[in-house]
Amino acid sequence: MLTDYSQSLERLQKALGENYQHSPYILGTPGTSLACKVDPFYYLAIQPGFLKYLSRWAGMLPERVQATLVKTGNMLSDASHSLVTAKLHVFEEGRSSLAEVTASFILAGFIDQALVLYGGRQEPPSVSRLKILDSDRSRTDVLFEGKTPLAALAFGNPNQRKS
């Protein structure tokens, strides 16, 4: 039997958008947010916090939230449809301090649509100032196997100054 995730997906987007409208810092602010857009196609989500809070807001079990996002292709997973995370070092562009996070990646279309439909935004947000340490690029390879990889702008070195 096939499971229809469309109602769950809409419920998740509505919960995310409504919470964003009341507390915009939940998305896009490095060091504060549950998820930040790191390139035009992906958000880096802090785990398990992102799933935990989204499940609370939507009134769904975290396992159901994860299954909905993974099985609809909105959260990157492996071939067995298991959530795949990676320990990554991230930093805010213009700052030198690094933080290690457990990250997963969510399609920007899912979050951007939630913000436009339910979060009061006229257009999707631009890419955030959150960067993944260049030397951690290989740690993302397993997450993006067979998928469009992260754009180069998602990576950086906090000790390198732009000219």
C-alpha beads as a LAMMPS data file, in Angstrom:
LAMMPS data file: protein, C-alpha beads

163 atoms
162 bonds

1 atom types
1 bond types

-500.0 500.0 xlo xhi
-500.0 500.0 ylo yhi
-500.0 500.0 zlo zhi

Masses

1 110.0

Atoms # bond

1 1 1 0.000 0.000 0.000
2 1 1 1.310 3.431 -0.947
3 1 1 1.206 6.146 1.670
4 1 1 0.013 9.576 0.596
5 1 1 2.235 12.146 2.283
6 1 1 0.630 15.223 0.702
7 1 1 -1.463 16.151 3.764
8 1 1 1.492 15.667 6.103
9 1 1 3.712 17.733 3.808
10 1 1 1.199 20.575 3.741
11 1 1 0.827 20.379 7.529
12 1 1 4.606 20.621 7.938
13 1 1 4.895 23.572 5.561
14 1 1 2.046 25.384 7.282
15 1 1 3.558 24.822 10.739
16 1 1 7.001 25.953 9.547
17 1 1 5.633 29.042 7.785
18 1 1 3.436 30.112 10.685
19 1 1 6.267 29.723 13.196
20 1 1 8.598 31.649 10.898
21 1 1 6.075 34.476 10.701
22 1 1 6.101 34.781 14.513
23 1 1 9.839 34.036 14.962
24 1 1 11.823 34.680 11.753
25 1 1 15.101 33.840 13.526
26 1 1 14.248 30.100 13.272
27 1 1 15.567 30.161 9.682
28 1 1 18.496 31.873 8.006
29 1 1 20.438 33.255 10.982
30 1 1 23.760 31.461 11.544
31 1 1 24.258 30.458 15.163
32 1 1 20.578 30.839 16.040
33 1 1 18.470 29.107 13.408
34 1 1 17.371 25.510 12.940
35 1 1 18.137 25.724 9.211
36 1 1 20.019 28.088 6.911
37 1 1 20.027 28.258 3.132
38 1 1 23.568 27.421 2.033
39 1 1 23.030 27.517 -1.726
40 1 1 20.036 28.209 -3.996
41 1 1 18.856 24.584 -3.778
42 1 1 19.523 23.414 -0.205
43 1 1 19.121 24.353 3.430
44 1 1 21.484 22.914 6.014
45 1 1 19.288 21.739 8.915
46 1 1 20.662 21.245 12.423
47 1 1 19.696 17.795 13.685
48 1 1 17.968 16.572 15.743
49 1 1 16.657 20.071 16.550
50 1 1 15.059 20.748 13.181
51 1 1 12.993 17.549 13.248
52 1 1 12.160 17.948 16.942
53 1 1 10.820 21.484 16.645
54 1 1 9.048 20.913 13.331
55 1 1 7.295 17.872 14.794
56 1 1 6.234 19.883 17.853
57 1 1 4.899 22.751 15.740
58 1 1 3.008 20.419 13.407
59 1 1 1.713 18.150 16.192
60 1 1 3.310 15.078 14.596
61 1 1 5.740 12.459 15.860
62 1 1 9.370 13.149 14.838
63 1 1 9.487 9.768 13.058
64 1 1 6.464 10.778 10.962
65 1 1 8.017 14.153 10.125
66 1 1 11.254 12.477 9.069
67 1 1 9.430 9.841 7.009
68 1 1 7.356 12.513 5.272
69 1 1 10.381 14.632 4.365
70 1 1 12.563 11.699 3.331
71 1 1 9.977 9.735 1.344
72 1 1 8.850 12.836 -0.559
73 1 1 12.462 13.643 -1.428
74 1 1 12.481 16.916 0.495
75 1 1 15.206 15.747 2.891
76 1 1 18.288 14.020 1.541
77 1 1 18.526 10.349 2.425
78 1 1 20.365 7.239 1.366
79 1 1 19.006 4.547 -0.950
80 1 1 17.159 2.859 1.934
81 1 1 15.300 6.124 2.691
82 1 1 17.143 6.565 5.967
83 1 1 18.037 10.034 7.129
84 1 1 21.686 10.741 6.502
85 1 1 23.516 13.296 8.600
86 1 1 27.099 14.474 8.737
87 1 1 29.203 16.193 11.375
88 1 1 30.292 19.434 9.729
89 1 1 32.185 22.522 10.811
90 1 1 30.310 25.690 9.928
91 1 1 30.887 29.404 10.386
92 1 1 29.214 32.684 9.651
93 1 1 30.788 34.531 6.736
94 1 1 32.951 37.330 8.105
95 1 1 33.603 35.587 11.435
96 1 1 36.403 33.239 12.349
97 1 1 34.757 31.018 14.967
98 1 1 33.798 27.503 13.915
99 1 1 30.989 25.362 15.279
100 1 1 30.573 21.630 14.777
101 1 1 27.004 20.621 13.917
102 1 1 25.153 17.471 12.975
103 1 1 23.598 18.432 9.671
104 1 1 21.120 17.139 7.162
105 1 1 20.041 18.857 3.977
106 1 1 16.551 19.891 2.948
107 1 1 15.478 21.001 -0.507
108 1 1 15.132 24.761 -0.587
109 1 1 11.850 24.432 -2.472
110 1 1 10.145 22.850 0.545
111 1 1 11.157 25.591 3.000
112 1 1 10.896 28.466 0.510
113 1 1 7.360 27.422 -0.430
114 1 1 6.404 27.211 3.262
115 1 1 7.667 30.755 3.830
116 1 1 5.889 32.217 0.813
117 1 1 2.591 30.356 1.332
118 1 1 2.353 30.499 5.134
119 1 1 5.163 32.696 6.441
120 1 1 4.191 36.042 5.002
121 1 1 7.171 36.378 2.657
122 1 1 6.725 37.852 -0.803
123 1 1 9.681 35.865 -2.151
124 1 1 11.988 33.140 -0.916
125 1 1 14.936 34.200 1.239
126 1 1 18.368 34.569 -0.274
127 1 1 21.326 32.375 0.627
128 1 1 22.372 32.905 4.253
129 1 1 25.822 33.827 5.552
130 1 1 26.351 30.284 6.891
131 1 1 29.284 28.479 5.261
132 1 1 30.605 24.933 5.545
133 1 1 34.342 24.650 6.148
134 1 1 36.087 23.877 2.839
135 1 1 37.968 20.948 4.341
136 1 1 34.622 19.305 5.247
137 1 1 33.484 19.207 1.611
138 1 1 34.312 15.484 1.369
139 1 1 31.997 14.806 4.341
140 1 1 29.062 16.045 2.265
141 1 1 29.852 13.743 -0.668
142 1 1 28.013 10.765 0.846
143 1 1 24.930 12.925 1.376
144 1 1 24.840 14.074 -2.233
145 1 1 25.714 10.804 -3.949
146 1 1 23.649 10.677 -7.139
147 1 1 22.178 14.141 -6.479
148 1 1 23.040 17.682 -7.439
149 1 1 25.962 18.595 -5.160
150 1 1 26.168 21.748 -3.104
151 1 1 27.309 24.820 -5.016
152 1 1 30.818 26.100 -4.289
153 1 1 29.343 29.142 -2.528
154 1 1 28.199 26.839 0.325
155 1 1 31.835 26.364 1.354
156 1 1 34.528 28.645 2.639
157 1 1 37.422 29.232 4.956
158 1 1 36.874 31.634 7.863
159 1 1 40.496 32.781 7.743
160 1 1 40.328 33.776 4.067
161 1 1 39.342 37.337 3.297
162 1 1 37.426 38.210 0.155
163 1 1 39.268 40.584 -2.136

Bonds

1 1 1 2
2 1 2 3
3 1 3 4
4 1 4 5
5 1 5 6
6 1 6 7
7 1 7 8
8 1 8 9
9 1 9 10
10 1 10 11
11 1 11 12
12 1 12 13
13 1 13 14
14 1 14 15
15 1 15 16
16 1 16 17
17 1 17 18
18 1 18 19
19 1 19 20
20 1 20 21
21 1 21 22
22 1 22 23
23 1 23 24
24 1 24 25
25 1 25 26
26 1 26 27
27 1 27 28
28 1 28 29
29 1 29 30
30 1 30 31
31 1 31 32
32 1 32 33
33 1 33 34
34 1 34 35
35 1 35 36
36 1 36 37
37 1 37 38
38 1 38 39
39 1 39 40
40 1 40 41
41 1 41 42
42 1 42 43
43 1 43 44
44 1 44 45
45 1 45 46
46 1 46 47
47 1 47 48
48 1 48 49
49 1 49 50
50 1 50 51
51 1 51 52
52 1 52 53
53 1 53 54
54 1 54 55
55 1 55 56
56 1 56 57
57 1 57 58
58 1 58 59
59 1 59 60
60 1 60 61
61 1 61 62
62 1 62 63
63 1 63 64
64 1 64 65
65 1 65 66
66 1 66 67
67 1 67 68
68 1 68 69
69 1 69 70
70 1 70 71
71 1 71 72
72 1 72 73
73 1 73 74
74 1 74 75
75 1 75 76
76 1 76 77
77 1 77 78
78 1 78 79
79 1 79 80
80 1 80 81
81 1 81 82
82 1 82 83
83 1 83 84
84 1 84 85
85 1 85 86
86 1 86 87
87 1 87 88
88 1 88 89
89 1 89 90
90 1 90 91
91 1 91 92
92 1 92 93
93 1 93 94
94 1 94 95
95 1 95 96
96 1 96 97
97 1 97 98
98 1 98 99
99 1 99 100
100 1 100 101
101 1 101 102
102 1 102 103
103 1 103 104
104 1 104 105
105 1 105 106
106 1 106 107
107 1 107 108
108 1 108 109
109 1 109 110
110 1 110 111
111 1 111 112
112 1 112 113
113 1 113 114
114 1 114 115
115 1 115 116
116 1 116 117
117 1 117 118
118 1 118 119
119 1 119 120
120 1 120 121
121 1 121 122
122 1 122 123
123 1 123 124
124 1 124 125
125 1 125 126
126 1 126 127
127 1 127 128
128 1 128 129
129 1 129 130
130 1 130 131
131 1 131 132
132 1 132 133
133 1 133 134
134 1 134 135
135 1 135 136
136 1 136 137
137 1 137 138
138 1 138 139
139 1 139 140
140 1 140 141
141 1 141 142
142 1 142 143
143 1 143 144
144 1 144 145
145 1 145 146
146 1 146 147
147 1 147 148
148 1 148 149
149 1 149 150
150 1 150 151
151 1 151 152
152 1 152 153
153 1 153 154
154 1 154 155
155 1 155 156
156 1 156 157
157 1 157 158
158 1 158 159
159 1 159 160
160 1 160 161
161 1 161 162
162 1 162 163
